[in-house]
Amino acid sequence: MATQITSRRNPRVQEMRRLGRREHRAAMRRFLLEGVRSIEEAVDAGARIHEVLVTPRLLRSERGRALVERLEATGAEVFVATDEVLAAASDTEAPQGIVAVAAVPDVPLQLGADPLVLVVDGARDPGNLGTMVRTAAALGAAGIIVTRGTVDVYNPKCVRATMGCLFRVPVQERADAVEAISFLKARGLRVVAGDIRAATVCYHWDFTGPCAVLVGGEAFGPSRDVLAMCDGCVKIPMPGGAESLNVAVAGAILLYEAVRQRSAARGGRGGQG
């Protein structure tokens, strides 16, 4: 029978709270996962789960029991906690009955014969970054590069926004966009940036072949220096007259256009290299 935790001052609960801080996550190479679906996705992907808090309420469901059995089979330590204790460990106001401590994935960026990569430079909203991770995973991108000025991908809000897709696409951090672009160009990728001031519409840019899509932060987009390093800049047409798009929406449109072109070039076959 799993050990019970009834106090919010329990050291394991306190450690989970500390993982809410970016510097502690970086030092420990661990982060929080919350919710049944996210943890199921993590287990499916072979993620290393260290510890789990689960409520008796979740254990009364067939799905909850099945998940706990799978977690125990992987070697994770499972503790039964009260709703009050789980709330203290969780980052959400209404946790779904389970919180886990997972190891940061150590998956290298594998650039195959025809990769598509997303570069995120300076996005500060965790929901936006999480949505872009989810989109990149859905489209089969080879990976994502984030700069250090971007919100931490293991921020609890960002992790939730990925809807479990964080384990489906490699994420790599680079010091800045200049370093990221140099890294990609050295490996034969063309880099195209989304820029509202660009003369070229995204539908007229050739996204086939090894390619990276770069999007900037919510406030100002990519800097002039970064744009100058890119192979091209494209804009998304907005016939309705809006001044700009949400960065996650813009990133999704550019990635979808890249996938559409690449699929057409392959004769309609989906998938990425």
KELUM-451865 format. One record per residue (C-alpha): residue number from 1; x, y negated, z negated. Coordinates in steps of 0.1 Angstrom, whole numbers, plus 5000, padded with zeros to 4 digits. Each point is the difference from the previous one (the first is absolute). Layout:
% residues N
SITE_NUM_X_Y_Z
...
% end
This chain:
% residues 273
SITE_1_5000_5000_5000
SITE_2_5013_4965_5009
SITE_3_5012_4978_4972
SITE_4_4976_4972_4990
SITE_5_5010_4963_4998
SITE_6_4976_4979_4979
SITE_7_5021_4969_4993
SITE_8_5007_4971_5023
SITE_9_5033_4996_4982
SITE_10_5012_5034_5011
SITE_11_5035_4997_5017
SITE_12_4988_5016_5032
SITE_13_4971_4975_5003
SITE_14_5024_4971_4993
SITE_15_5024_5012_5027
SITE_16_4971_5001_5025
SITE_17_4992_4964_4991
SITE_18_5037_4990_5006
SITE_19_4997_5014_5035
SITE_20_4978_4971_5008
SITE_21_5031_4979_5002
SITE_22_5020_5001_5033
SITE_23_5034_5000_4983
SITE_24_4991_5030_4978
SITE_25_4987_5019_5030
SITE_26_5032_4993_5019
SITE_27_5022_5011_4970
SITE_28_4980_5032_4994
SITE_29_4993_5008_5036
SITE_30_4964_5008_4989
SITE_31_4966_4984_5005
SITE_32_4964_5005_4990
SITE_33_4974_5019_5020
SITE_34_4963_4996_4991
SITE_35_4969_5018_5012
SITE_36_4992_5035_5012
SITE_37_5005_4994_5037
SITE_38_5034_4983_4997
SITE_39_5014_5027_4978
SITE_40_4985_5027_5022
SITE_41_5018_4984_5030
SITE_42_5032_4998_4980
SITE_43_4999_5037_4991
SITE_44_4991_5009_5037
SITE_45_5031_4981_5011
SITE_46_5023_5018_4975
SITE_47_5006_4969_4978
SITE_48_5017_5005_4967
SITE_49_4975_4993_4972
SITE_50_5015_4997_4965
SITE_51_4971_4994_4976
SITE_52_4963_4998_5002
SITE_53_4972_4986_4977
SITE_54_4966_5014_5006
SITE_55_4967_4995_4982
SITE_56_4977_5028_4988
SITE_57_4973_4986_5023
SITE_58_5021_5006_5031
SITE_59_5008_5036_4988
SITE_60_4963_5007_5000
SITE_61_4999_4996_5038
SITE_62_5011_5028_5023
SITE_63_5021_4977_5020
SITE_64_5017_4986_4969
SITE_65_5009_5035_4987
SITE_66_5013_5011_5034
SITE_67_5023_4969_5002
SITE_68_5013_5006_4964
SITE_69_5008_5036_5008
SITE_70_5019_4989_5031
SITE_71_5019_4974_4980
SITE_72_5009_5025_4973
SITE_73_5012_5025_5027
SITE_74_5025_4973_5013
SITE_75_5015_4996_4965
SITE_76_4983_4967_4990
SITE_77_4992_4995_4964
SITE_78_4963_4995_4995
SITE_79_4985_4983_4969
SITE_80_4964_4996_4991
SITE_81_4992_4964_4990
SITE_82_4970_4981_4989
SITE_83_4984_4974_5023
SITE_84_5014_4973_4977
SITE_85_5036_5014_5003
SITE_86_4997_5004_5038
SITE_87_4988_4964_5003
SITE_88_5030_4989_4981
SITE_89_5024_5019_5023
SITE_90_4982_4990_5032
SITE_91_5003_4968_5021
SITE_92_4963_5000_5008
SITE_93_4970_4990_4979
SITE_94_4981_5031_5009
SITE_95_5024_5029_5005
SITE_96_4987_5032_5017
SITE_97_5009_5023_4972
SITE_98_5036_5008_5010
SITE_99_5033_4981_5001
SITE_100_5034_5015_5010
SITE_101_5036_4991_5001
SITE_102_5016_5008_5033
SITE_103_5035_4998_5013
SITE_104_5008_4974_5027
SITE_105_5002_5020_5032
SITE_106_5035_5004_5014
SITE_107_4991_5005_5036
SITE_108_5025_4985_5026
SITE_109_4988_4981_5030
SITE_110_5001_5024_5029
SITE_111_5001_4982_5033
SITE_112_4993_5026_5027
SITE_113_5001_4996_5037
SITE_114_4971_4975_5003
SITE_115_4994_4985_4965
SITE_116_4975_4973_4990
SITE_117_5009_4981_4969
SITE_118_4983_4973_4980
SITE_119_5021_4972_4983
SITE_120_4983_4980_4973
SITE_121_5019_4968_4990
SITE_122_4988_4980_4970
SITE_123_4964_5013_4996
SITE_124_4991_4993_4963
SITE_125_4965_5014_4997
SITE_126_5001_5037_4989
SITE_127_4967_5007_5016
SITE_128_5013_4988_5033
SITE_129_5031_5021_4998
SITE_130_4981_5031_4989
SITE_131_4976_4996_5029
SITE_132_5030_4998_5024
SITE_133_5015_5031_4986
SITE_134_4966_5018_5005
SITE_135_4998_4987_5036
SITE_136_5035_5010_5009
SITE_137_4995_5035_4985
SITE_138_4967_5004_5019
SITE_139_5017_4990_5033
SITE_140_5030_5023_4995
SITE_141_5026_4973_4997
SITE_142_5035_5013_4994
SITE_143_5004_4978_4970
SITE_144_4996_4966_4983
SITE_145_5028_4976_4991
SITE_146_4993_4974_4973
SITE_147_5022_4971_4990
SITE_148_5008_4992_4964
SITE_149_4979_4969_5002
SITE_150_4970_5023_5005
SITE_151_4978_5012_4972
SITE_152_5011_5034_4986
SITE_153_4984_5028_5019
SITE_154_4997_5019_4967
SITE_155_4980_4972_4983
SITE_156_4969_5018_4986
SITE_157_4976_4979_5021
SITE_158_5020_5007_5031
SITE_159_5001_5037_4993
SITE_160_4962_5001_4996
SITE_161_4996_4981_5033
SITE_162_5020_5026_5019
SITE_163_4972_5025_4991
SITE_164_5026_5028_4996
SITE_165_5018_4992_5032
SITE_166_5032_4989_4983
SITE_167_5013_5036_5002
SITE_168_4992_5002_5037
SITE_169_5025_4974_5014
SITE_170_5035_4992_4989
SITE_171_5005_4966_4985
SITE_172_5035_4984_4999
SITE_173_5011_4967_4984
SITE_174_5025_4976_5016
SITE_175_5015_4969_4986
SITE_176_4983_4977_5026
SITE_177_4985_4999_5035
SITE_178_5034_4992_5016
SITE_179_5014_5032_4986
SITE_180_4969_5020_5009
SITE_181_5001_4988_5036
SITE_182_5038_5007_5003
SITE_183_4994_5035_4987
SITE_184_4973_5007_5025
SITE_185_5017_4985_5030
SITE_186_5032_5020_4993
SITE_187_4978_5031_5004
SITE_188_4985_4989_5033
SITE_189_4967_4986_4989
SITE_190_4986_4968_5014
SITE_191_4984_4977_4974
SITE_192_4969_4979_5007
SITE_193_4986_4976_4975
SITE_194_4965_4988_4995
SITE_195_5000_4962_5002
SITE_196_4969_4978_5004
SITE_197_5022_4975_5019
SITE_198_5011_5026_5027
SITE_199_4993_4994_5036
SITE_200_4995_5038_5008
SITE_201_4968_5017_4991
SITE_202_5006_5034_4983
SITE_203_4981_5018_5028
SITE_204_5026_4988_5025
SITE_205_5030_5013_4980
SITE_206_5015_5034_5008
SITE_207_4999_5020_4968
SITE_208_5011_5033_5017
SITE_209_5034_5015_4990
SITE_210_5018_4996_4967
SITE_211_4984_4970_4984
SITE_212_4994_4982_4967
SITE_213_4972_4976_4991
SITE_214_5009_4972_4976
SITE_215_4975_4980_4980
SITE_216_5008_4973_4975
SITE_217_4985_4988_4968
SITE_218_4965_4987_4994
SITE_219_5009_4963_4998
SITE_220_5025_4992_5027
SITE_221_5007_5031_5021
SITE_222_5035_5008_5012
SITE_223_5027_4973_4998
SITE_224_5015_4984_5031
SITE_225_5033_5018_4994
SITE_226_4982_5034_4998
SITE_227_4980_4992_5032
SITE_228_5032_4991_5018
SITE_229_5015_5035_4993
SITE_230_4969_5018_5013
SITE_231_4997_5013_5036
SITE_232_4967_4983_5003
SITE_233_4971_4983_4983
SITE_234_4963_5006_5006
SITE_235_4968_4984_4988
SITE_236_4966_5016_4995
SITE_237_4973_4982_5020
SITE_238_4972_4984_4978
SITE_239_4973_4988_5023
SITE_240_4978_4992_4970
SITE_241_5024_4971_4991
SITE_242_5013_5012_4966
SITE_243_5034_4986_4990
SITE_244_5015_5033_4989
SITE_245_4994_5036_4991
SITE_246_5006_5020_4968
SITE_247_5035_5015_5002
SITE_248_4987_5035_4995
SITE_249_4974_4995_5028
SITE_250_5027_4985_5023
SITE_251_5023_5029_4993
SITE_252_4973_5025_5007
SITE_253_4991_4984_5033
SITE_254_5036_4999_5012
SITE_255_5006_5036_4990
SITE_256_4968_5012_5016
SITE_257_5009_4982_5032
SITE_258_5034_5017_4999
SITE_259_4984_5034_4995
SITE_260_4975_4994_5028
SITE_261_5027_4991_5025
SITE_262_5022_5029_4990
SITE_263_4972_5025_5002
SITE_264_4990_4987_5034
SITE_265_5037_5003_5012
SITE_266_4999_5037_4988
SITE_267_4968_5006_5020
SITE_268_4977_4996_4971
SITE_269_5018_5023_4975
SITE_270_5001_4986_4965
SITE_271_5028_5001_4974
SITE_272_5033_4983_4994
SITE_273_5036_5011_5004
% end
